[in-house]
Amino acid sequence: MKGYLIAVDLDGTILYDFDTLSEELIRFMKNVQAAGHKIVIATGRPYRSSRFAYEAFGLDTPIINYNGGLITHPGDPTFPTVNYTIRKEAIIDIFESNIRHIRNAFSEVKDAIYVYKEEKAIEPLLHVNGASSIKTGHLSDTLETDPHGFIIIGKSGHGQAIADYVQAKYSGEVRSRIWNLEGEFDSIVEIYTPESNKGMGLSFVARQLGYLPEEVIAIGDGHNDVEMLEFAHLGVAVKNSHPELQAAADIILPRTSKENAVQTFLADFLNIHY
């Protein structure tokens, strides 16, 4: 019997913290696959910082990185790669035109990182382990080719001004979203292409693997998971998810990632014990 294609987000969904997977979860995800289901990771992270989960679970599926901006199959070099990028000229213009609002910023081309300033506080966002190169400085001097996207760490309270600029000048070409954070990081703005969304990415992967939407489950927690849950037959949001994701979800779980939300749900839904 054919199983489900199960798409899972990482941060805030299955990770206990920034880079921790429990041994119990690893065993369970292998049991899910042994029962005939396929698991695909769909994350905003680059491959270099999601590879540990891919390998720990023993996956044999494509992986969706940069929220659908890059889709590859680590075990199958013949799999058709999806690679969406933003014109570097647009990135540089957004950066220069909003410099008064910007605390720091970085852009990525696969595993190469281009960061405005060295700053200890933002290092977790950079996922430097496994980076092919790291260049620091003004993006007009360092950015060599079109990147997958752009993360702006705005000065507190300045995020909306940056998002308004992107909407006014680049509507249709580039989109932005402000991350749902508080405090000094309340103005992190993500710049991405209209094609870079997990819903389109999951739709592509499902077609390539021969799954219909009614055979797909998607589980997430963030605003960037909305399209993925809308595509799937069964969209699942963990507790404390972004309000817009909860509105799109078929099921809202009573647990968070730190309370084993995904494992508990799948064990019950698929009747797989752990």
C-alpha positions as CSV (number, residue, x, y, z in Angstrom):
1,M,0.0,0.0,0.0
2,K,1.3,3.4,-1.0
3,G,1.9,5.7,2.0
4,Y,1.9,9.5,2.4
5,L,4.4,12.0,1.3
6,I,5.0,13.9,4.6
7,A,6.6,17.4,4.3
8,V,8.1,18.8,7.6
9,D,9.6,22.1,8.4
10,L,12.7,22.2,10.7
11,D,12.9,25.2,13.0
12,G,10.0,25.4,15.4
13,T,8.5,22.2,14.0
14,I,10.7,19.2,14.6
15,L,13.9,20.7,16.0
16,Y,14.1,20.8,19.8
17,D,16.4,23.8,19.5
18,F,18.6,25.3,16.8
19,D,20.3,22.0,15.9
20,T,19.1,19.2,18.1
21,L,17.2,16.1,17.1
22,S,16.3,13.5,19.8
23,E,17.4,9.9,19.2
24,E,13.8,9.0,19.8
25,L,12.6,11.2,17.0
26,I,15.3,9.8,14.7
27,R,14.2,6.3,15.3
28,F,10.6,7.2,14.9
29,M,11.2,8.9,11.5
30,K,12.9,5.8,10.3
31,N,10.0,3.7,11.4
32,V,7.7,6.1,9.4
33,Q,9.7,5.4,6.3
34,A,9.8,1.6,7.0
35,A,6.0,1.7,7.1
36,G,6.0,2.9,3.5
37,H,5.8,6.7,3.8
38,K,8.1,9.3,2.4
39,I,9.5,12.3,4.3
40,V,10.7,15.5,2.7
41,I,12.3,18.3,4.5
42,A,11.0,21.8,3.6
43,T,13.0,24.6,5.2
44,G,14.2,28.1,4.8
45,R,17.6,27.0,5.8
46,P,20.4,26.3,3.3
47,Y,21.3,22.6,2.6
48,R,24.5,22.9,4.7
49,S,22.5,23.4,7.9
50,S,19.7,21.0,7.1
51,R,21.9,18.1,5.9
52,F,22.3,16.8,9.5
53,A,18.6,16.1,9.8
54,Y,18.4,14.7,6.2
55,E,21.2,12.2,7.0
56,A,20.0,11.4,10.6
57,F,16.6,10.4,9.3
58,G,18.1,8.4,6.5
59,L,16.1,10.1,3.8
60,D,16.1,9.2,0.1
61,T,14.0,12.1,-1.1
62,P,14.6,15.6,-2.6
63,I,15.1,18.4,-0.1
64,I,13.5,21.8,-0.3
65,N,15.9,24.6,0.9
66,Y,15.6,28.4,0.9
67,N,11.8,28.0,1.2
68,G,11.6,26.5,-2.3
69,G,14.3,28.6,-3.8
70,L,16.6,25.6,-4.2
71,I,15.4,22.0,-4.6
72,T,17.9,19.2,-5.0
73,H,18.2,15.5,-4.4
74,P,21.4,14.7,-2.4
75,G,21.2,11.0,-3.5
76,D,20.2,11.4,-7.1
77,P,22.3,13.7,-9.4
78,T,19.8,13.2,-12.2
79,F,16.9,14.8,-10.3
80,P,15.9,18.1,-11.9
81,T,17.3,20.9,-9.8
82,V,15.1,23.9,-9.0
83,N,17.1,27.1,-8.5
84,Y,15.3,30.5,-8.1
85,T,17.4,33.7,-7.6
86,I,16.9,37.4,-7.3
87,R,18.8,39.9,-9.6
88,K,21.8,41.1,-7.6
89,E,21.1,44.6,-8.8
90,A,17.7,44.6,-7.0
91,I,19.4,43.3,-3.8
92,I,22.0,46.0,-3.9
93,D,19.4,48.7,-4.6
94,I,17.2,47.5,-1.7
95,F,20.3,47.5,0.6
96,E,21.6,50.9,-0.4
97,S,18.2,52.6,-0.5
98,N,17.4,51.4,3.0
99,I,20.8,51.6,4.7
100,R,19.5,54.0,7.3
101,H,17.1,51.3,8.5
102,I,19.6,48.5,8.4
103,R,21.6,47.0,11.3
104,N,23.1,44.2,9.3
105,A,22.2,42.0,6.3
106,F,23.4,39.0,4.4
107,S,22.7,37.1,1.2
108,E,23.5,33.6,0.0
109,V,24.4,31.9,-3.2
110,K,24.1,28.2,-2.5
111,D,26.7,27.8,0.3
112,A,28.5,31.1,-0.2
113,I,27.6,33.8,2.3
114,Y,27.8,37.6,1.8
115,V,27.4,39.5,5.0
116,Y,27.4,43.3,5.6
117,K,29.2,43.3,9.0
118,E,30.7,40.9,11.3
119,E,28.4,40.5,14.3
120,K,28.4,37.8,16.9
121,A,24.6,38.2,17.6
122,I,23.6,37.2,14.1
123,E,25.9,34.2,13.7
124,P,23.1,31.7,14.3
125,L,21.3,33.0,11.3
126,L,24.3,32.6,9.0
127,H,24.8,28.8,9.5
128,V,28.5,29.2,8.9
129,N,29.4,25.6,9.3
130,G,29.8,24.1,5.9
131,A,29.9,27.5,4.1
132,S,32.0,27.4,1.0
133,S,33.0,31.0,1.5
134,I,32.2,34.0,3.7
135,K,32.7,37.6,2.4
136,T,32.2,40.6,4.5
137,G,31.5,44.2,3.3
138,H,29.2,46.3,1.3
139,L,27.2,44.1,-1.0
140,S,28.0,46.3,-4.0
141,D,31.6,45.3,-3.5
142,T,31.2,41.6,-2.5
143,L,28.0,40.1,-4.1
144,E,29.2,38.4,-7.3
145,T,26.1,36.8,-8.7
146,D,22.3,36.6,-8.3
147,P,21.5,35.2,-4.8
148,H,18.7,32.9,-3.6
149,G,17.4,35.7,-1.3
150,F,18.3,38.4,1.2
151,I,17.9,38.7,4.9
152,I,17.9,42.2,6.4
153,I,18.3,42.6,10.1
154,G,16.6,46.0,10.4
155,K,17.0,48.4,13.3
156,S,14.3,47.8,15.8
157,G,11.0,49.2,14.5
158,H,12.3,49.8,11.0
159,G,11.2,46.6,9.3
160,Q,8.0,48.0,7.8
161,A,9.8,50.8,6.1
162,I,12.0,48.3,4.3
163,A,9.0,46.1,3.4
164,D,7.1,49.1,2.1
165,Y,10.1,50.1,-0.2
166,V,10.2,46.6,-1.6
167,Q,6.5,46.5,-2.3
168,A,6.5,49.9,-3.9
169,K,9.5,49.4,-6.2
170,Y,9.6,45.6,-6.9
171,S,6.0,44.4,-6.7
172,G,5.7,41.3,-8.9
173,E,9.5,40.7,-9.0
174,V,10.4,40.5,-5.3
175,R,8.5,39.9,-2.1
176,S,9.2,40.5,1.5
177,R,8.0,39.3,4.9
178,I,8.9,40.5,8.4
179,W,9.7,37.6,10.7
180,N,7.4,37.1,13.7
181,L,9.9,38.1,16.4
182,E,10.0,40.6,19.2
183,G,12.7,42.8,20.9
184,E,15.9,43.9,19.1
185,F,15.2,41.5,16.3
186,D,11.6,42.7,15.6
187,S,12.6,43.9,12.1
188,I,14.2,41.0,10.3
189,V,13.0,41.3,6.8
190,E,13.3,38.4,4.3
191,I,13.5,39.2,0.6
192,Y,12.6,36.4,-1.8
193,T,11.2,35.6,-5.2
194,P,7.5,35.0,-5.8
195,E,8.4,31.5,-7.0
196,S,10.3,30.7,-3.7
197,N,7.6,29.3,-1.6
198,K,7.3,25.9,0.0
199,G,3.9,25.2,-1.6
200,M,5.3,25.4,-5.1
201,G,8.3,23.4,-4.0
202,L,6.2,20.7,-2.4
203,S,4.0,20.6,-5.5
204,F,7.0,20.1,-7.7
205,V,8.5,17.3,-5.4
206,A,5.1,15.6,-5.2
207,R,4.8,15.5,-9.0
208,Q,8.3,14.2,-9.4
209,L,7.7,11.4,-6.9
210,G,4.3,10.5,-8.2
211,Y,2.1,11.8,-5.3
212,L,-1.3,13.5,-5.7
213,P,-2.1,16.4,-3.3
214,E,-4.5,14.1,-1.4
215,E,-1.6,11.9,-0.6
216,V,0.4,14.7,1.0
217,I,0.7,15.9,4.6
218,A,2.5,19.1,5.5
219,I,3.6,20.2,9.0
220,G,5.0,23.6,10.0
221,D,4.9,26.6,12.3
222,G,5.8,29.7,10.4
223,H,4.4,32.2,7.9
224,N,6.7,30.6,5.3
225,D,4.8,27.4,5.7
226,V,1.4,28.8,4.7
227,E,1.5,27.8,1.0
228,M,2.8,24.3,1.9
229,L,-0.1,23.6,4.2
230,E,-2.6,25.0,1.6
231,F,-1.2,22.6,-1.1
232,A,-1.3,19.5,1.1
233,H,-4.5,17.5,1.6
234,L,-3.8,17.7,5.3
235,G,-2.1,20.8,6.7
236,V,-0.9,20.6,10.3
237,A,0.4,23.5,12.4
238,V,2.2,23.0,15.7
239,K,1.1,24.9,18.8
240,N,2.1,28.6,18.9
241,S,2.4,28.8,15.1
242,H,2.1,32.0,13.2
243,P,-1.5,33.2,13.2
244,E,-1.8,33.1,9.4
245,L,-0.5,29.5,9.4
246,Q,-3.1,28.5,12.0
247,A,-5.8,30.0,9.8
248,A,-4.6,27.8,6.9
249,A,-4.2,24.6,8.9
250,D,-6.6,21.7,9.0
251,I,-5.3,20.7,12.4
252,I,-3.6,22.7,15.1
253,L,-1.6,20.5,17.4
254,P,-1.7,21.0,21.2
255,R,2.0,20.6,21.5
256,T,5.1,22.5,20.4
257,S,8.3,21.2,18.9
258,K,9.9,20.9,22.3
259,E,6.9,18.8,23.3
260,N,7.4,16.3,20.4
261,A,4.4,17.7,18.5
262,V,5.2,16.1,15.2
263,Q,6.2,12.7,16.6
264,T,3.1,12.5,18.8
265,F,0.7,13.5,15.9
266,L,2.2,11.1,13.3
267,A,2.3,8.2,15.7
268,D,-1.4,8.6,16.3
269,F,-2.4,9.5,12.7
270,L,-0.3,6.8,11.1
271,N,-0.7,4.3,13.9
272,I,3.0,3.9,14.3
273,H,4.3,3.4,17.8
274,Y,7.6,4.7,19.1
